[in-house]
Each structure stands twice: as C-alpha cells, then as structure tokens.
C-alpha cells in the first residue's frame, strides 16, 4: 500500500457520534453524525453525501470480509488523499476506501456496491489532471495500489500481462534485463490502468503510439461485478472498443505491447528564432518520413523556466527536444536529414547527447516542465490545457495561443508532444485572485474552441473529467453524447461507475 496506514471500523452503532480529525492549521474539520438511522457526511469542499447508517453497518463488515481489515478505511486523511488528483479541481473524498488485492476481490467488492447501490470510483496513483478520481456522488473508492504485480511476460511475443496498479516505471524496471521496454511515457509515473483510461500519449507517441495502440486486451470488472475480457482470454483483439470499457473499476492490462530496446539512442536540443520556425521544422521532419522517436516543443517562457529550475543554460527561445532510435547507420541518416531541415528553418545551438546519463538529464528537464512552470510563481497553482490539432495546423494555433496569452497578461509557458499535434499551456495562476481565475478560464475556453474550429480536440490525452464536459458536447455533438449515454446505461444501468463524469 506504499506506506499508507489505514484505519478500520467494521461496526458503527447508530447511537454513536464520531468527531474526526481537523485539517492542517485547524481551518476545516468534518463530522460524522449518526441521526435517526442516517449518516450525514459533510466535506470541506461543500458537498453533502448521504449514506444510510444501516447500509454502512452492512457494507463495512462485508468489505472487510473480502479485502481484510487493513484493506478498508474511513480515515479522514486517507479519504481526502483518494478524493483528489494533481488537477485544480476541489477535493471530493469518497465515503470509504478499499484496497482489493485481486480481480476476484474487485469483483466481490463491486457486487456488494451494486447490491447496495453505492457509487464506485477507481484510483490508480492520483496523477490525473482533470479531477477524474473525485467522488462527486460519494461512495466507495477502489484503490488499486495493492494490485501491482507483473503476471506474465512473453518475450518472444513482445507482450506482457500486468495488474492495474503497476506503473510505467515499475514495468520498465522489471523489463530491464530482458532487452524489452514499454515506451508510452506521459511524464508522470502513472499506473497503467489510469494511462489506459485516458489513452495517455507522451513524448514517445510520435514513434510508438499512445496507449490505444499499445493495449491489446483488458480485463474489466463491470458495475455488477461481472468480469469481462474485451478481446477474450488471450491475444485475440476483437471489434469491441477497449476505450468504451477502460473506465471500469477492475481494469488491468492483460496484454500490453512491448518493444526491443534500440541499439542506439541519440538526443538533441535545437533552438529557433520563432515559434513558427520550430513547429514548421516538426511538420517537415514528419513529412520527410523520418522515424523520429521523440520531438517535443518548448516555447521561450518554458525554456527560461526549465533553465532556472534544472540549472541549465539552453538558449531562451522556442526550442525542440528530439530523440532518434535505431542502428548506427540508420541514425546517421536520420540525424543528417533532420539537421538539414532544422537549419533550413533557422535552427541553431545544437546540443547533442548520446550516453544514458546525459540523455537522462536532458529529458528530465523536459519532464520537470510542470514543476519548473510552478516555480515561476511560488505559492500559485497550475492547470494544464490539453488540445490537439492536425499537425499541419500546429504553427497557426501555437502562434495564436502565444498572442492570446500576451494580450491577456497570463503566465502560460507552452510544452507539447508536437509530433502528434498535442500541446499544453501550463497555466500558472493565483487561485485567490478571482480576476485572474476568470481570465484563465476564459482563455482555456477560447483555446479549446480554437482547436475545435481547426478540426482538433479539446483533450489530446488528459481525458474529460470534470472540466471539459461542455466542450466535449460541442466537439462530438448531441447525437454522439446521446449514444454514449445509452451505452453507459446498458453497461451501468444504475450509474454507479464513477458517476458525474462526462454523462
């Protein structure tokens, strides 16, 4: 459970009044008051969740019988930890947290929740950016951290079976001596189930694809506890849409695609005189058919932040971070063509890295962009936008977005996986400044609609969560939303699986 200490209270008498611990600095407290057989749970985020006392008395012993006494918690700190992610959305704690240890336990716990009509919210590592783990309707959080085993590895077939709590770094550590790796890299050390749920992208997507292309099969526990393999038990991908079921509580990734570790890896950083020149180079490199492994864009504001945060000395100008994988001969050709293209667009100040340590430092600076942006304004919060457009339109939308940021006096350094048309504005704002909060909100709405007007999407990889529901309706239209709603009702007629998100 990664050091989390849980508390357990299997029996709660209706005559009891429980007053639980205060928040830090004594600013907030919450009380559990049992009154006339109802349990009223009031959270600091302003929601009021109702759970009948007799239901609580029935489900807690049942949960403990399945997950063990150390696998159930009502603790304040534990519930609040599982009611938030890294987004700006308010904490929405569940009523109870459970830690299943197997698919069978997930199924048994889901059956209990279904019997008592209790909402179910899955939790991986909490690294999401759209409030997807918030228990909007209360209910039960299924924390999947105890399900962290690699179950089966087929080196000759390049696939692996893992439980949902396995993170990408843990998987690659397990694979270290096999000559294989799992390349999808969104930056955060997210759980594979969470990455599957949002179809995570990342720095390697331009070469190796997103989670959608790298998951062959899912084992999913449905709302009533039924266990489903989306492609059957084995490596037989079917026509059933894995995305449709990826939000299930008991998701694991029975078959994920692996790749051989390249013979050589070479990285470089190249600065440009303008955003247009940098993104034009990206488009031209891809159009030339170069099998580039990573191509990331950082604007001048982001480069300045990274230099300060990571102690670097790169040019403070629009910059591309690039990486090439392959044999010595193939890399020579890739690098030569790429250099010709970038220099033709005014690229300069090339900084090359081939050894693992230097490459690691280079990419760590890119992955630390979120924290570098926050360091620009200590004490502030950050929100990452997530639009994606056709690659040919990247220069236009990034140039327009930079202009919008400047005109509205907003701090929003840009970093993006421009190889697949996805980029992020890391909006740094003071949450106690209503005017700035409003200006950031209006900016993000304009940016999303700008992407939609260019036949793009409001979310390239972070998911919809709480903040993009209206934009999703604009993107896909009322008919598609209605079809989604009917599909959801077929799979989850009681609306128990993570209710309040999207539909």
N, C-alpha and C positions, 0 to 999 in steps of 0.2 A: 504493500500500500504506500510505498515511497515515504515511509516515515510519518504518515498521518496517524494520529492517535484518535480512535473513535470511541464514542460512549454509547451505551446501550441501555434502554429502559423497556423491557419486554412487557411490563404490566403497568397501566396507568389507571388509577381509580378515579371515578367521576367526582368524588368529593375533594380531590386534590386541587390545589392552586400552585403552579410552578412559576417561579420568577427566575429567569435565566440571565446570564452574564451580560454586562454592559459592553458596548462598543468602545474602541480606543478613545481616550480623553473624556470618557463619560458623556459623549454627545448624544448617543442614542441607546435605547435598551428595548428589548421586546419581551413580552409576557405571554405565557400560555395560560389562559383562564378557562377552566372547565366549568360550564354553567348549564344546567338543565340538559345534560347529555350532549351538548355541543362543544366542540373545541374551536375557539377563535384564535387564530394565529395572525398577529399583525406585524408586518415587517417595516423596517425603516424606509423602504422605497415607496411606501404609501399604499401598497396593495393589501387587501383583506381576503384571506383564504379561509374557507370553512371546511372543516373535516369533522364528521360526527364522532363523538367520543367512543361510541360502541364500535364503529368501524376501526378506529385506531386500536382499540383493545384486541380486535380480531386479527388485524393485519400484522401488528408488531411481532407477536409470537410466531405467526406463520412465516414472516420474513426471516426471523431468527432460526427457525427450523430448517430453512433452505440455505441461508448464507452464513449461519453461525452467529454467535452473539457478538463477535468482533467484526461482523460484516454488516451491521445495521447501526445507524447513528441518528440521533435527534439533536446533536450538539449545535449550538449557535454558529460557532466559527466554522465547523465542518460544512454546515448547510450554506452559509454565505460563500465559502470558498467554491462550492459547486453551483452557485447561482450567478456567477459572473465569468466572463472571459476577458480578453485584452481589449475589448471594444469600449466605446464611450457610453454604452447603454448601462442603465442602472442595474444594480444587483437585484435579481429576482430569485430568492432562495426557494428550494423545494421544501416540502414538509418533512421528508425523510430521505436519507441517503443509504443506498445499499451497495455492497461490493460483491457481485457474483464472481464465481471462480471458474465457470464453465458455461458452455452453451446450454447445457441441461438446466443449470441453475437460473440462467437468464429466462429460459422458457417457463420454469416453475414460478419464478417471481412475477413474470408477465401475466401468467394465468391468475395469480392472486389479485393483481391490479385490475385485470379485466373483470373478475368476479365482483369486485367492489367499486368498479368504475373510477379508478384512480388514474390520473394522467401519468405518463411515463416520459422522462427526459433523459436521453443518454448523455454521458460525459466521458470524453477521452482524456485530453491533457489541459483543456481550457485555453488553448492558444488561438481560438477563433476570433474574428474581428467584426462580427455582425450580431452579437447577442444571441446566438443560436442555442446556448445552453440555459438561458434564463427560463425559470419555471413560471411562466406567465399565469398559469392556472393552478399553481401549486403542484402537489402530487409527489411522485417518487422519482428521485434521481438514481439512475443506474450508472454508477461509476465503474468503468471497465479497466481500471488500472491493475487489478489482480489477474486479469487475463492477458498476460504479457509473454506468452511462450511462442517460440517458433516450432510449429508442429511437424512440418515435413518439408524436406528440401530435395528437389530432383535436379541435380547439377546438369545432367545430360539434357534435360528437357527445358532448362532455364526457367523453372518456376518454383515457387515456394508457398507453403501454407502457413499462415500466422494467425494468432488470436488478435482481437481488435485493439488491445492495449499496447501492442508492440509499436514503438516509434520508429521513424525512418533511420535515426542514428543507431538505435539498438539493432535493427535489422542489418545494417551495413557493418556494424561491429561483429555480428555473428558470421557474416559472409566473408570477413577479412581474408581468411586463408584459403578461400575456395576459388579465387580468381573471378568472382562474380560481384555485382553490386546492383542496388536498386536506385536508379538515378533521379527520380522525381524529388525535387528539393525546393519547397516553398519558403525556405529560410528558417522558420521555427521548427523545433524538434517535435512536430505534431505526431499524434497517433495515426496509424494507417487507416483506422475506421473513420476518423474525422477528415482525413485527406480524401477518402473515397466519397464521403458525404457531400463535400463541396467541389469535387473534381479538381483538386488542387493542381496548380500549374507550377511555376517556379523557374529558376534560372536555366534548367536543362531542358525545358519543354520544347524549345525550337528543334532539338535533335531527337529527343526520346519521347516526346509527347507528354500529355497530362495524365492524371490518374485514370481518366476514362479509357485511355488506350493501354494502360498497364495493369488493369484489373480484369481477370478472366472470369471470375466466379465469386459470388458472395453467398455466405450462409447467413440467413436473416431470420430473426425471431419476430413474427408479426404481433399485432396488438393482442390477439387472443392466446398467445403462447405457441402458436403453430410454427414449426421450423421449416424453412424453405431454402433450397439451393437454387439460385437464379439460373444456373446453367446445368443443373443436375449434379450428382456427386461424381466429379471427375472433370477432366479438361475438355468440356464439350460446350463452348459458348453457344447460347441459343438466341432466339429473337427477342426474348424477354428483356426489357430495358432495365439494366442494372441501376441506372440513376433513379428509376421510379421507386426502388426499394432501399436505396442507400441510407435513408434516414432511420431505418429500423433499429431498435434498441440493441439487438443481439448481433449486429453486423460483425462479421470477420471477413478476412480476405483469403479464402482458401487457395486461390491461385493468382499470384501476382507475378508479372513478367520480370525476369532478371536479365542482365546483360553482362558480357565479358568485360573485364576491366581493360581499357585501351592500353596498347603498348606504350604510347607516349601521350602526355598532356602538356600543352603549352598555353599560357595565358598572356594577355597583354592589355594595357590601358592606353587609350589614344584620345587626345583632346581635339576639339574642333572650334572654329570661330563662331559657330551659331548652332542653335537647335536644329534648324533646317538641314545644315550640312551633316550633322551627326545622324539624324534619322534618315536622310537620303542615303547615307552610306549603308545603313541597316537594310533598307529596301534593296539596294543594288547588290549587296553581298548575297542576300537570299535569292534574288532573281538570277544570279550567276550560278546557282546550284551548288554552292559551297556547303558541305555538310557540317556547318559550324555547330559546336556543342552548346555554347552559351554566347549570347550577345545582349548585354544589359546597358541601359541608358541612365545616366545621372546628369541632372542639369547643374548649372554653376552653383546654385544655392546649396544643393545636396553635396556637391564636391567640397565646398567650403566647410560644411558641417562634418563630413567624414574626415577631412584633414584635421580638424580641431579635435574630434572625438578619438580618432585612432592614431594620432601623432604622425600623420603622413604629410607629404609635400607635393602632391599632384597639382597640376595646373587647375586654377579655379575657373573652369569654363565647361561648356557642355562636353560630356565625356562618354565614351563607350568602353565597357569592360568586355573582353572577348576571350573565348577559350576554344581550342582546337583539340580533337581527339583522333588518334589513328597511328599508322606506322610512320617511320621517319620520312619515307619517300612521299607519302600522301600529305603529311603535314607541311613539307617543304612547298608543295604546290598550293595548298590552301593558304598558307601564310603569304606567299608571293602575290597571289591574286588579291587577297584582302588588303594587303599593303598598298597595292596599286589603286584599288578603289578608294580607300580612305584618304590617301594622299591626294587623289584627284578631287576630293571634296574639302581639301584644306586641312586634313588630319595631320597632327604633329605630336611631338613629345611622347613617342612610343616608349613604354616601359615593359620589358619582357620578363616572364617568369616561367621557368621550366621545372625546377626542383620543387618537391612537395611542400616544403616549409614556406618558400616564397609565394607559391600559388595560394597556399592556405591563408597567408596574411592578406593577400590581395582580395580574396573572396570573403574573408571575414569582415573586411571593411565594408564590402557591399551588403553583407547580411546584417551588419550592425547599423544600417542606414536608419532604421526606426529609432534606435536609441540616440543616434547622432542628431537626428531631427529634434527629438525631445530636449537634447542638451542645448539647443539654440535658445530655448526659453525655459530655464529651470522653474519647476513648480507648475508648469502647464500640462495639458493633456494633448493627446494626438488622435486623429481619426484618419484612416487611410481610405481614399477613394479607390475604385476598382474597375474602371471602364475598360473596354476592349473594342477596337475597331479594325476594319480591314487594313492590312499592313500598308497598302498604298496611300491610305489617308492619315497615317500617323504624323507626318510632318505638319499637316494642316491643323490637326486637333491639339497637338502639343504647343505649337506656336500660339494658337488662340487661347489655350489654357494659361500659358505664361502671361499673356496680355491681361487676361481676366484677373489673375492673382495680383498683378501690379496695380491695376486700376482700383481694386477694392482693398488695397493695403492689407493683404493677407499673407501669412507665413505658410508656404506650401511647397517645400522642396519636392522635386519630382524624381522618382526612380521607377524603372519599369522593365518588364520582360518583353522588350520591344520586338524580339524575334517572333512572337506570336500575336503582336498587336495589343498587348496588355500593359498598362502603366498605372502607377499610383501617385497621387498627390498626398503627401504626408502632412495633413493639416494640423498645425500646432496652434492651440488656442487656449485662452483663459476661460475655463468653464464658469467663472464667477462674473464674467463680463457679458451681460445679455446682448449688447450691441454686436460684439464680436461673434458670439454664438449664432446670432441671427444671420450675420453676413456669411459665415462659414456654411450654414445650412443652405442659404440661397445659392452660394457658389456651387456646392455639391449637386444641387438640383439642376443648375444650368449645365454643369459638366456632363451629368448623366444624359440630359436631353440632347446635348450637343453630340454625344456618342450615338444616341438613338437616331438622330437625324442623318448620321453618316452610315446607317445600317449596321451599327455596332450593338453592344450590350451594356447594361448598367452594371453587370458583375462578371468579371472575367474568371475569378477563382475564389473569392471570399464567400460566396453564397448570398442569399437574400436576407435571411434572418429577420430582424425586426425593422430595419430602417429602409428597405427597398421594396416593400410590398406594393406601394402605389406605382413605383417606377416599373416593376415587373408587369403590372397590368397594362401600362402604356406600351411596354415592349412587345408583349405577345398578344394582347387584345382580349376582349371579354370572352370570346368563344373558347380560346385556349385555357383561360382560367376556369371556365365552367367545366371543361373536360377534366382538368386537374382535380377540381373539386369532386367530380363524380368518381374518378379513380380513387381518390383518397377515401371517399365514403365506402367504396367497395372493399378496400383493404382494411379500413379502420372506421367502421360504421359508428362507433361511439366517440370518435375524435379524441382518443386517448394518447396517441403518439405525438409528443411534443406539440400540444395544441397552441394556437395563437401565432404560429409562424406561417407565413405565406397565405394560407387559407383559413 
